[in-house]
Amino acid sequence: MQQCLALGGDHVEQAHLSLLMNCADLCQATANFMLSASTLHSEVCALCAKVCGAAAQSCKQLGDLQDCEEACRRCGESCGHVAGTRSPHEHSDDRLPATGVLGGPPRQGSYG
């Protein structure tokens, strides 16, 4: 997020920053589920893979965020592997999940 703040412009758009914050929070929660040996860890990992993939794609679309994009992509692939699913690091269309503030305008539509 610090890199996005330094770059400004589209990089500080609310939807993008919200997605990055949700990604970071979900990664921490996923780690906690795994550390506690929760029987639900694979379901949480599947969701984490989806959110990390969306964050990686958002970083790629904005540009100048290669390190963040790569970290999100690797995390999504790792979580997808644990969950036994393919990591959706590239969505089939340009729509990303709207994980930000409810009622706010989504940057690229809702994810279906």
Buried (B, 14 or more C-beta within 10 A) or exposed (E): EEEBEEBEEEBEBEBBBBBBBBBBEBBEEBEEBBEEEEEEBBEBBBBBBBBBBBBBBBBBBBEBBEEBBEBBBBBBBBBBEBBEBEBBBEBEEEBBBBBBEEEEEBBBEEBE
